[in-house]
Amino acid sequence: MVAYSSHDWRKHTDDAVVVDGRGEKVLKANSSRVIFTNPKTLKEETVDVSRLVRVFVNNQTAMRKSIK
């Protein structure tokens, strides 16, 4: 597996979708964000879903635990 840089990753997640609990397609991953409260800083954070996919694939294939 080739490591992807952040500038070209979105082309690989173009067909990815966010689904609800029933498995229905809801939103395209490239146009979706997750907003949450960081438990360490207690500040609100925003992360693109496509970036979460990239981090997941990189961690899974390289057994890394840090976000690069």
Phi, psi and omega in degrees: 000132179273135177286136181256140175276162185295335183285340180243004185291324185300332178291338179272349179248017182298329181265000181284141179228155174265129182244157178271185183297339179271357180084014179273141178294132183243302184222152174286138184297323183292342179247018182242149177228155174251130177244126184209166175266122179292121183292340180276321184256346184061022177257151177286133181237154176230130180226134175292138179297324179298327177291322177297322177296315180300314180296318179299312181296315180296318179293320182292319184276330184253359181056037178263155178243000180251154177268124181255000000 
